[in-house]
Amino acid sequence: MFGHVETIEERIEHLQRIRDQQDRRRRVHRFHLLDVPAATHGIEGRTANRRGRVFADQALSRIFLDNIDNIQSSWVTQGPEIGQSGI
């Protein structure tokens, strides 16, 4: 889950840890990027660029985690517009 209090550096570190673990063990079968729903956490000011942020983070995940075959997007957790467009 991302988009709450972490920095860009922390996001990259997290992706690196996932990638390193996958290189060692090959146990990650899918990766599902979840963002914090801004309206439910009192950070409404961040909703304006939500779609762009989710797409950018998903694109980065697909590039960075090229050792994981299945990078998922979900209309259930992220809404129909993001879920359908993020495939």
C-alpha positions in Angstrom: 0.0 0.0 0.0 1.4 3.4 -0.9 0.4 7.1 -1.1 0.1 8.0 2.6 3.2 9.0 4.4 6.1 7.3 2.6 8.7 9.2 0.6 9.7 8.4 -3.0 12.9 7.1 -1.7 11.0 4.7 0.6 8.9 3.5 -2.3 12.0 2.7 -4.3 13.6 0.9 -1.4 10.4 -1.2 -1.0 10.4 -2.1 -4.6 14.1 -3.0 -4.4 13.5 -5.3 -1.4 10.7 -7.1 -3.3 12.9 -7.4 -6.4 15.9 -8.8 -4.3 13.6 -11.3 -2.5 12.2 -12.4 -5.9 15.8 -12.9 -7.3 16.7 -15.0 -4.3 13.6 -17.1 -3.8 11.3 -16.8 -6.9 8.2 -17.0 -4.7 6.3 -13.9 -5.7 3.7 -14.9 -8.3 1.9 -11.6 -8.6 2.2 -8.0 -7.4 -0.8 -5.8 -6.8 -0.2 -2.1 -6.3 -2.7 -0.6 -3.8 -2.9 3.1 -3.0 -4.4 4.7 0.1 -7.9 5.9 -0.6 -7.3 9.6 0.0 -10.9 10.6 0.9 -11.1 8.0 3.7 -7.9 9.2 5.3 -8.5 12.9 5.4 -6.0 13.8 2.6 -8.5 15.0 0.0 -6.0 17.4 -1.5 -4.1 14.4 -3.0 -7.1 13.1 -4.9 -6.7 15.4 -7.9 -3.6 13.6 -9.3 -4.6 10.2 -8.0 -5.0 8.6 -11.4 -1.7 9.9 -12.7 0.1 8.8 -9.6 -1.4 5.3 -9.7 -0.5 4.9 -13.4 3.0 6.2 -12.9 3.6 3.9 -9.9 2.2 0.9 -11.8 4.4 1.7 -14.8 7.5 1.9 -12.5 6.5 -1.3 -10.8 6.2 -3.1 -14.2 9.7 -1.9 -15.2 11.4 -2.3 -11.9 9.9 -5.7 -11.0 10.5 -7.3 -14.4 11.3 -10.5 -12.5 7.6 -10.8 -11.5 5.3 -12.0 -14.3 2.0 -10.7 -13.1 1.6 -7.0 -12.1 -2.1 -6.5 -11.4 -4.5 -3.6 -11.4 -7.9 -3.9 -9.7 -11.2 -2.1 -10.3 -12.5 -3.4 -7.0 -9.9 -1.6 -4.9 -9.0 1.3 -7.1 -12.3 2.0 -8.9 -13.4 1.1 -12.4 -11.6 3.9 -14.3 -8.2 3.1 -12.8 -8.8 -0.7 -12.8 -9.8 -0.9 -16.4 -7.1 1.5 -17.7 -4.3 0.1 -15.7 -4.3 -3.3 -17.3 
